[in-house]
Amino acid sequence: MQEVKIQVKDLWKTFEPSAKSSGGTEALKEINFEIREGEILCLLGPSGCGKTTILNIVAGFQKPSRGEVLVNGRRVDKPGPDRGVIFQEHGLFPWRTVLQNIIFGPQMTGRQLQESLTLAEQYINLIGLSGFRDHYPHELSGGMQQRVAIARVLVNQPDILLMDEPFGKLDAQTRATMQILLLDVWEKIRPTILFITHDIDEAIFLGDRILVMSCRPGKIFREFKVTLNRPRDYEIVTSSAYLEIKREILHLLKSMAENNSWPCKPVKWR
């Protein structure tokens, strides 16, 4: 049994009133879950249910109103190098090449230039961009830019990856390619991953477990264990086991929608 890497314990989050609202906003309520070392946990839910708020608290960017997050048994109260965060927006420096973007982190932490270059080359090869090390971000496709963003985090060698819908703005084909790339990277270096998504297929394809969240205030509504074999490729999406998990999740979401628990906005069920 792998050891627990992340513990989220009785997490509540209420945002204080703003100039545009008279009362505070209750974003999260009674959130409890654990992630074991090397596991991929997907948080699945609609926009506005608090998925990103959970990620921000685990990352140390925000503080909970109640409860706590433990990483390796230590309480999280600020960002740390053990947690690498990858957002939907790649955030690359446009004036830096692929190589220069990737070595930025190691250099900022005091590594020598040659050591930084060696690490950067390793991760450039890992993400399949060895022929683009001297290209600038505007010379790359959206998928390639996101590869650089992933490498820029991995080069700092965090134990944990916190991924906030990192493929959400990519076209379907590129998104599928990036999902395969992520699983390939995970197979090689086995980070612990908290992956935020509102895409059911993405959650099933990537995850070991899926936590389905209700609408605001966000709560964990149900956990699904994904027992599909690894390594995975896209042939698995036509398997009976895959389709059964998807059927169960769709049935749950339909039931939640009918009871005004999910989604936050009306949808048409096909």
Backbone hydrogen bonds in HBPLUS format (Angstrom, degrees):
<---DONOR---> <-ACCEPTOR-->    atom                        ^
c    i                          cat <-CA-CA->   ^        H-A-AA   ^      H-
h    n   atom  resd res      DA  || num        DHA   H-A  angle D-A-AA Bond
n    s   type  num  typ     dist DA aas  dist angle  dist       angle   num
A0037-GLU N   A0003-GLU O   2.81 MM  34  5.74 162.1  1.84 172.7 175.3     1
A0005-LYS N   A0035-ILE O   2.78 MM  30  5.75 154.4  1.85 145.9 154.6     2
A0072-ASN N   A0005-LYS O   2.90 MM  67  5.17 162.9  1.93 146.8 152.7     3
A0006-ILE N   A0035-ILE O   3.07 MM  29  5.07 163.2  2.10 143.6 148.1     4
A0035-ILE N   A0006-ILE O   2.89 MM  29  5.07 151.7  1.97 145.0 148.8     5
A0007-GLN N   A0070-LEU O   2.83 MM  63  4.98 158.4  1.87 148.9 153.6     6
A0070-LEU N   A0007-GLN O   2.81 MM  63  4.98 160.3  1.85 146.3 153.2     7
A0008-VAL N   A0033-PHE O   2.82 MM  25  5.26 168.7  1.84 176.1 174.3     8
A0033-PHE N   A0008-VAL O   3.05 MM  25  5.26 150.9  2.14 134.6 141.9     9
A0009-LYS N   A0068-GLU O   2.90 MM  59  5.43 175.3  1.90 176.4 175.4    10
A0068-GLU N   A0009-LYS O   3.08 MM  59  5.43 155.7  2.14 145.2 152.9    11
A0011-LEU N   A0031-ILE O   2.96 MM  20  4.72 174.3  1.96 132.7 132.7    12
A0031-ILE N   A0011-LEU O   3.03 MM  20  4.72 168.1  2.04 128.3 132.2    13
A0012-TRP N   A0066-ARG O   3.07 MM  54  4.94 161.7  2.10 130.0 128.2    14
A0065-SER N   A0012-TRP O   2.84 MM  53  5.50 145.9  1.96 141.7 147.8    15
A0066-ARG N   A0012-TRP O   3.27 MM  54  4.94 156.2  2.33 127.7 125.0    16
A0013-LYS N   A0028-LEU O   3.24 MM  15  4.89 163.2  2.27 116.6 115.6    17
A0027-ALA N   A0013-LYS O   2.78 MM  14  5.49 142.9  1.92 150.0 162.5    18
A0028-LEU N   A0013-LYS O   3.16 MM  15  4.89 161.9  2.20 134.3 137.3    19
A0015-PHE N   A0025-THR O   2.76 MM  10  5.03 158.6  1.81 150.1 147.7    20
A0025-THR N   A0015-PHE O   2.89 MM  10  5.03 150.3  1.98 138.4 147.6    21
A0021-SER N   A0018-SER O   3.16 MM   3  5.25 158.1  2.21 103.8 110.5    22
A0218-GLY N   A0027-ALA O   2.73 MM 191  5.93 151.0  1.81 143.2 136.2    23
A0029-LYS N   A0218-GLY O   2.97 MM 189  5.99 150.2  2.06 168.6 159.1    24
A0039-GLU N   A0036-ARG O   3.05 MM   3  5.49 154.2  2.11 141.7 139.1    25
A0193-ILE N   A0039-GLU O   2.87 MM 154  6.25 170.3  1.88 158.8 162.1    26
A0208-ASP N   A0040-ILE O   2.80 MM 168  5.39 178.7  1.80 153.6 153.3    27
A0041-LEU N   A0193-ILE O   2.89 MM 152  6.21 167.4  1.90 167.8 165.7    28
A0195-PHE N   A0041-LEU O   2.86 MM 154  6.11 170.5  1.87 160.4 163.5    29
A0042-CYS N   A0209-ARG O   3.02 MM 167  6.35 171.7  2.02 155.5 157.5    30
A0211-LEU N   A0042-CYS O   2.87 MM 169  6.26 164.7  1.89 167.4 172.7    31
A0043-LEU N   A0195-PHE O   2.89 MM 152  6.24 155.0  1.95 150.3 158.0    32
A0197-THR N   A0043-LEU O   3.06 MM 154  6.24 161.8  2.09 172.7 167.1    33
A0044-LEU N   A0211-LEU O   2.89 MM 167  6.00 169.9  1.90 154.1 157.6    34
A0213-MET N   A0044-LEU O   2.86 MM 169  6.13 164.2  1.89 168.0 171.0    35
A0045-GLY N   A0197-THR O   3.35 MM 152  6.90 146.3  2.47 142.2 151.7    36
A0049-CYS N   A0046-PRO O   3.31 MM   3  5.91 147.3  2.43 142.3 138.5    37
A0054-ILE N   A0050-GLY O   3.06 MM   4  6.34 155.0  2.12 151.2 156.2    38
A0055-LEU N   A0051-LYS O   3.12 MM   4  6.51 162.2  2.16 149.8 154.3    39
A0056-ASN N   A0052-THR O   2.82 MM   4  6.05 158.9  1.86 150.8 156.6    40
A0057-ILE N   A0053-THR O   3.01 MM   4  6.23 147.0  2.12 144.9 153.1    41
A0057-ILE N   A0054-ILE O   3.14 MM   3  5.19 121.9  2.50  96.2 110.5    42
A0058-VAL N   A0054-ILE O   2.94 MM   4  6.25 160.6  1.98 155.7 161.1    43
A0059-ALA N   A0055-LEU O   2.82 MM   4  6.02 152.1  1.90 148.8 157.4    44
A0060-GLY N   A0056-ASN O   3.06 MM   4  6.11 122.3  2.41 128.1 141.6    45
A0061-PHE N   A0056-ASN O   2.79 MM   5  5.09 137.2  1.98 161.4 162.9    46
A0062-GLN N   A0056-ASN O   3.29 MM   6  5.64 149.7  2.38 116.2 115.7    47
A0060-GLY N   A0057-ILE O   3.12 MM   3  4.99 136.7  2.31  92.5 104.9    48
A0076-VAL N   A0069-VAL O   2.82 MM   7  5.61 162.3  1.85 164.0 163.1    49
A0071-VAL N   A0074-ARG O   2.83 MM   3  5.27 160.3  1.87 149.8 147.8    50
A0074-ARG N   A0071-VAL O   3.02 MM   3  5.27 166.8  2.04 113.6 116.7    51
A0083-ARG N   A0080-GLY O   3.14 MM   3  5.85 169.4  2.15 121.8 125.1    52
A0159-ASP N   A0082-ASP O   3.14 MM  77  5.23 124.9  2.45 112.7 124.2    53
A0160-ILE N   A0082-ASP O   3.01 MM  78  6.14 151.9  2.09 156.2 165.0    54
A0084-GLY N   A0160-ILE O   2.84 MM  76  6.13 174.8  1.85 160.1 159.8    55
A0162-LEU N   A0084-GLY O   2.77 MM  78  6.02 165.0  1.79 163.4 166.4    56
A0086-ILE N   A0162-LEU O   2.84 MM  76  6.20 161.3  1.87 158.1 161.4    57
A0164-ASP N   A0086-ILE O   2.87 MM  78  6.25 159.1  1.91 163.7 170.7    58
A0096-ARG N   A0093-PHE O   3.12 MM   3  5.50 165.3  2.14 115.6 119.4    59
A0101-ASN N   A0097-THR O   2.79 MM   4  5.98 153.7  1.86 153.7 160.6    60
A0098-VAL N   A0135-HIS O   2.83 MM  37  5.83 133.7  2.04 156.8 170.6    61
A0102-ILE N   A0098-VAL O   3.08 MM   4  6.32 156.7  2.14 149.9 155.9    62
A0099-LEU N   A0133-ARG O   2.91 MM  34  5.04 162.0  1.95 149.7 143.9    63
A0103-ILE N   A0099-LEU O   2.99 MM   4  6.25 154.9  2.06 154.9 161.3    64
A0107-GLN N   A0103-ILE O   3.07 MM   4  6.16 161.9  2.10 155.4 160.9    65
A0108-MET N   A0104-PHE O   2.95 MM   4  6.15 150.9  2.04 149.3 157.7    66
A0108-MET N   A0105-GLY O   3.06 MM   3  5.12 116.8  2.47  98.5 114.1    67
A0109-THR N   A0105-GLY O   3.11 MM   4  6.43 135.2  2.32 148.1 160.5    68
A0109-THR N   A0106-PRO O   3.23 MM   3  5.20 133.4  2.46  93.0 105.3    69
A0111-ARG N   A0106-PRO O   3.01 MM   5  5.47 159.1  2.06 157.8 151.0    70
A0110-GLY N   A0107-GLN O   3.10 MM   3  5.18 162.0  2.13 105.3 109.4    71
A0116-SER N   A0112-GLN O   2.91 MM   4  6.16 159.2  1.95 156.7 163.3    72
A0117-LEU N   A0113-LEU O   2.86 MM   4  6.10 157.6  1.91 154.2 160.2    73
A0118-THR N   A0114-GLN O   2.98 MM   4  6.17 156.8  2.03 146.2 152.1    74
A0119-LEU N   A0115-GLU O   3.03 MM   4  6.27 162.9  2.06 150.3 154.3    75
A0120-ALA N   A0116-SER O   2.88 MM   4  6.05 162.7  1.91 149.3 154.8    76
A0121-GLU N   A0117-LEU O   2.95 MM   4  6.11 162.8  1.98 150.7 154.4    77
A0122-GLN N   A0118-THR O   3.16 MM   4  6.34 152.0  2.24 141.6 149.1    78
A0123-TYR N   A0119-LEU O   3.11 MM   4  6.50 155.5  2.18 153.4 158.8    79
A0124-ILE N   A0120-ALA O   2.84 MM   4  6.02 148.3  1.94 151.7 161.7    80
A0125-ASN N   A0121-GLU O   3.06 MM   4  6.19 157.9  2.11 145.6 150.2    81
A0126-LEU N   A0122-GLN O   3.06 MM   4  6.27 147.7  2.17 134.8 144.4    82
A0127-ILE N   A0123-TYR O   3.07 MM   4  6.20 150.3  2.16 143.3 148.0    83
A0129-LEU N   A0124-ILE O   2.98 MM   5  5.35 173.9  1.98 160.8 158.8    84
A0128-GLY N   A0125-ASN O   3.17 MM   3  5.07 157.3  2.22 100.6 107.4    85
A0132-PHE N   A0129-LEU O   2.93 MM   3  5.31 165.6  1.96 121.2 123.7    86
A0135-HIS N   A0132-PHE O   3.10 MM   3  5.26 169.4  2.11 114.5 116.8    87
A0139-GLU N   A0136-TYR O   2.86 MM   3  5.45 156.4  1.91 122.4 130.4    88
A0140-LEU N   A0137-PRO O   3.02 MM   3  5.36 164.9  2.04 117.4 119.9    89
A0145-GLN N   A0141-SER O   2.89 MM   4  6.16 154.3  1.96 152.9 160.4    90
A0146-GLN N   A0142-GLY O   3.07 MM   4  6.33 151.3  2.15 143.3 150.7    91
A0147-ARG N   A0143-GLY O   3.00 MM   4  6.29 139.1  2.17 138.2 149.7    92
A0148-VAL N   A0144-MET O   3.07 MM   4  6.41 154.3  2.14 146.8 152.5    93
A0149-ALA N   A0145-GLN O   3.01 MM   4  6.36 152.4  2.09 142.7 150.6    94
A0150-ILE N   A0146-GLN O   2.97 MM   4  6.21 150.7  2.06 143.0 149.9    95
A0151-ALA N   A0147-ARG O   2.90 MM   4  6.21 164.6  1.92 153.0 157.1    96
A0152-ARG N   A0148-VAL O   2.79 MM   4  5.96 152.3  1.86 150.7 158.8    97
A0153-VAL N   A0150-ILE O   3.13 MM   3  5.31 133.0  2.37  99.8 112.0    98
A0154-LEU N   A0150-ILE O   2.89 MM   4  6.17 167.4  1.90 155.6 159.6    99
A0155-VAL N   A0151-ALA O   2.93 MM   4  5.91 153.9  1.99 152.2 156.1   100
A0156-ASN N   A0153-VAL O   3.15 MM   3  5.77 154.8  2.21 115.2 122.1   101
A0157-GLN N   A0154-LEU O   2.74 MM   3  5.13 159.8  1.78 117.6 123.4   102
A0192-THR N   A0159-ASP O   3.05 MM  33  6.38 169.4  2.07 159.6 159.0   103
A0161-LEU N   A0192-THR O   2.79 MM  31  6.19 160.2  1.82 162.4 169.0   104
A0194-LEU N   A0161-LEU O   2.95 MM  33  6.37 160.6  1.99 164.3 170.8   105
A0163-MET N   A0194-LEU O   2.86 MM  31  6.18 170.8  1.87 167.3 170.5   106
A0196-ILE N   A0163-MET O   2.75 MM  33  6.04 171.3  1.76 175.7 178.3   107
A0165-GLU N   A0196-ILE O   3.03 MM  31  5.23 139.1  2.20 125.2 132.2   108
A0168-GLY N   A0165-GLU O   3.17 MM   3  5.23 169.7  2.18 114.9 116.4   109
A0170-LEU N   A0167-PHE O   3.22 MM   3  5.51 166.8  2.24 114.2 118.0   110
A0175-ARG N   A0171-ASP O   2.79 MM   4  5.90 159.5  1.83 160.9 168.1   111
A0176-ALA N   A0172-ALA O   3.01 MM   4  6.21 156.7  2.07 145.7 150.9   112
A0177-THR N   A0173-GLN O   3.07 MM   4  6.37 156.1  2.13 145.0 151.5   113
A0178-MET N   A0174-THR O   2.89 MM   4  6.17 154.0  1.96 151.1 158.0   114
A0179-GLN N   A0175-ARG O   2.95 MM   4  6.22 147.9  2.05 147.6 156.4   115
A0180-ILE N   A0176-ALA O   3.09 MM   4  6.37 159.3  2.13 149.3 154.0   116
A0181-LEU N   A0177-THR O   2.94 MM   4  6.21 155.2  2.01 143.8 151.4   117
A0182-LEU N   A0178-MET O   2.86 MM   4  6.07 159.9  1.90 146.9 151.7   118
A0183-LEU N   A0179-GLN O   3.08 MM   4  6.35 161.1  2.12 148.2 152.5   119
A0184-ASP N   A0180-ILE O   2.93 MM   4  6.17 150.2  2.01 147.0 155.9   120
A0185-VAL N   A0181-LEU O   2.88 MM   4  6.17 159.9  1.92 156.2 161.1   121
A0186-TRP N   A0182-LEU O   2.83 MM   4  6.05 160.4  1.87 149.7 155.8   122
A0187-GLU N   A0183-LEU O   2.89 MM   4  6.05 154.3  1.95 144.2 150.4   123
A0188-LYS N   A0184-ASP O   3.27 MM   4  6.51 142.4  2.42 138.9 147.9   124
A0188-LYS N   A0185-VAL O   3.09 MM   3  5.24 126.5  2.39  98.0 111.8   125
A0189-ILE N   A0185-VAL O   3.02 MM   4  6.30 156.5  2.07 158.5 164.4   126
A0190-ARG N   A0186-TRP O   2.72 MM   4  4.66 145.5  1.84 132.4 139.6   127
A0203-ALA N   A0199-ASP O   3.08 MM   4  6.33 159.6  2.13 151.6 157.0   128
A0204-ILE N   A0200-ILE O   3.04 MM   4  6.33 161.2  2.08 155.6 160.1   129
A0205-PHE N   A0201-ASP O   2.90 MM   4  6.00 166.5  1.92 151.9 156.2   130
A0206-LEU N   A0202-GLU O   3.02 MM   4  6.06 158.4  2.07 149.3 154.1   131
A0207-GLY N   A0203-ALA O   2.93 MM   4  5.53 157.9  1.98 141.8 149.2   132
A0226-VAL N   A0208-ASP O   2.83 MM  18  5.03 167.2  1.85 138.2 139.7   133
A0210-ILE N   A0224-PHE O   2.79 MM  14  5.04 155.1  1.85 150.5 157.5   134
A0224-PHE N   A0210-ILE O   2.78 MM  14  5.04 158.5  1.83 150.6 157.6   135
A0212-VAL N   A0222-ARG O   2.90 MM  10  5.41 171.5  1.90 169.5 169.1   136
A0221-PHE N   A0212-VAL O   2.71 MM   9  5.57 153.8  1.77 157.7 167.1   137
A0214-SER N   A0219-LYS O   2.96 MM   5  5.43 154.3  2.03 148.7 157.2   138
A0215-CYS N   A0261-SER O   2.80 MM  46  5.68 160.7  1.84 172.2 176.5   139
A0236-ILE N   A0233-ASP O   3.06 MM   3  6.02 163.9  2.08 127.0 130.9   140
A0237-VAL N   A0234-TYR O   3.41 MM   3  5.64 157.3  2.47 102.6 107.9   141
A0238-THR N   A0235-GLU O   3.36 MM   3  6.11 169.4  2.37 117.6 120.7   142
A0239-SER N   A0236-ILE O   3.07 MM   3  5.23 163.8  2.09 109.6 114.5   143
A0243-LEU N   A0239-SER O   3.08 MM   4  6.33 169.9  2.09 154.2 156.8   144
A0244-GLU N   A0240-SER O   2.93 MM   4  6.01 144.2  2.06 141.2 150.6   145
A0245-ILE N   A0241-ALA O   3.17 MM   4  6.46 158.2  2.22 147.2 151.5   146
A0246-LYS N   A0242-TYR O   3.04 MM   4  6.35 165.2  2.07 153.3 157.6   147
A0247-ARG N   A0243-LEU O   2.87 MM   4  5.98 152.3  1.95 141.0 148.8   148
A0248-GLU N   A0244-GLU O   2.98 MM   4  6.23 156.7  2.04 147.1 152.7   149
A0249-ILE N   A0245-ILE O   2.99 MM   4  6.29 161.4  2.02 154.1 158.7   150
A0250-LEU N   A0246-LYS O   2.92 MM   4  6.09 168.0  1.93 154.0 157.4   151
A0251-HIS N   A0247-ARG O   2.93 MM   4  6.05 156.0  1.99 145.6 152.6   152
A0252-LEU N   A0248-GLU O   2.97 MM   4  6.21 155.7  2.03 145.3 151.8   153
A0253-LEU N   A0249-ILE O   2.87 MM   4  6.16 165.2  1.89 156.6 160.1   154
A0254-LYS N   A0250-LEU O   2.91 MM   4  6.05 155.6  1.97 147.8 154.3   155
A0255-SER N   A0251-HIS O   3.01 MM   4  6.20 158.3  2.06 144.9 150.9   156
A0256-MET N   A0252-LEU O   2.84 MM   4  6.12 156.3  1.89 152.5 159.6   157
A0257-ALA N   A0253-LEU O   2.85 MM   4  6.02 153.9  1.92 144.7 151.7   158
A0258-GLU N   A0254-LYS O   3.00 MM   4  6.22 155.9  2.06 147.4 153.5   159
A0259-ASN N   A0255-SER O   3.14 MM   4  6.37 130.2  2.40 135.7 148.5   160
A0259-ASN N   A0256-MET O   3.11 MM   3  5.04 132.5  2.34  92.7 106.0   161
A0261-SER N   A0256-MET O   2.67 MM   5  4.77 163.3  1.70 152.7 147.7   162
A0262-TRP N   A0256-MET O   3.27 MM   6  4.98 145.2  2.39  98.2  97.2   163
A0260-ASN N   A0257-ALA O   3.08 MM   3  4.91 161.6  2.11 105.9 107.0   164
